[in-house]
Amino acid sequence: MNTNVSLFNCAFIEPDELKAFYHILYALSVGAGVGYRNTWDVANKLPRFRQDIKLQIMPYMPVPKTMRKEKTRIIMLGDTISIIIGDSRDGWATAVHKFLQYMSHEIEHEYKNIRMVFNNIRPSGEPLRTFGGKQSVALTQLFQ
């Protein structure tokens, strides 16, 4: 997704809905600072999170560069939802938004498990395509 968000150096948002967290993460990932107002009247507009969901972080097994996906995909199978994170700013922001939706009652479905799959994320030290620099070493070490 090409946007002009990287032209801004700061932003402000009132996170009163889950989609706000997509916008926060996306703006931060392009280098904009993001301020927010966190008061009870704002927080009370957010949905409550479910307590009956088991989160599974799947072992990191990197996908070859030619097979990586930039978009986040959701796979529902039985009582498990897999969030396969795409290797892009939009992919990360979408994954966080979807995770929050599934942890709340915003998306109704009979599931008990959420799997986070990071295999499309480029390995440590690999060059970034559009902003320069390299993939963080610390980031992919979290998944190992």
N, C-alpha and C positions, 0 to 999 in steps of 0.2 A: 504494500500500500504506500503510495507516494503522497505525502502531504507537506504542507508548509509549516508544520508545527515547530520544526527545528529553527525557524527564524525568530521565534520568541524566546526571551531569556527568563520569563517568569509567567506564572499562571496562578489562578485562584479558583477553587471549587468548593462547593458545599456538598459533601458526600452524603446525600439524602436518598440515594438509590444505588443499587449494586453496580449499575453501568458506570457510575462515577469512578470506580476503582480501575476500570479499563482505561479511562481517560487519564487518570493520575499516573498509572504505570507507563502508558504510552508517552506522555509528556516528559516524564523523568528519563525515559530511555533515549530520548533525542536531545537531552541536555538542558531542558527547561526546568527551572525551579518551580515547585508547586506548593502553594500555600493552601490551607484549608481551615474551615471553621468546624470545630468539633464540640458541639454543645448538646445538652440532653434533647432539646427540641429537634435537632438534626438527626442525632443517633436514633431517636424513637421512631423515625420514619423508615429505618432499615428493617428488613425482616429478621426474625430470630433464627438462629442456626439450630439445625437438628442435632440431637445428641446420640442418635442410634446409627450413625454412619462410621464405618471403619475406613481409614485412609491407608492406602498401600503405596509406598514409593517403590517403583520397580527398579531393579538393578540396571545401571547404565550400560547399554550395549550399543555403541554408536553405529548409526546407519552410514553406509558409504556415501560420500559426497554427492555422487550422481543420483542417489535414490532419496535424498533428504527432501522433506516437505517443509514449505514455509508457513503454511496455514495449519492451525490447530484443528484436529479432528476429534470427534466424539464417537465412541463405539459403545453401544448398549448391548450387553449380552447377559441374559438372566437377571440376577440381582446385582450385577456389577456394571459400573460406568467407567470406561477408560478414557482419560483425557490425554491425548497424544499431542504434546506441545510442539508447535511449529517453530522452526529456526528463523524467527524474525521478530521485530518489535511487536508487530500486530499479533503474531503467534503467541508470544508471552502474555500480552495484555488480554487477549481472548481467553487463554487458558485460566488466568486468574479470575476473570469475570465468570466463566462457566463453572469453575470450582465453587465460587461463592454462591452462584445460583443453585447448584446441586446441594450445597451444604444447608441452604435455606429451603423453604417450601415454595420458592418462586417457580420451580419446575417440578411438577408432580410426576412421580414415577415410583414404582415399587422396586427400590434398590436398597442394598445394605452396604455396598462397598464402592469406594471411588479409588481408582488406580491412576496414579500420575506416571506418565511414560515420557522420559526425556531423551529417548534414543535419536531423535532428529536434531538435537542440539549439537552444534559443531564441537569437536574436541578442543581441549585446552591448547592455546597457542596458534590455532588456525586463524589466518587473516580474516578480518571483517570486510565485507564487499563494498558497502556504501559509505561508511563513516571513517574508514581507516582504522588502524590499530589491529589488535589481535584479541581473540576470545580469552576471557579471564581464566587464569589457571585455577583460581579458587572455586569458580563456578562449577566446573565439571568434576572437581575433586569432591564436591558435596555428594555426588551421586555414586561414587565408587565405594 
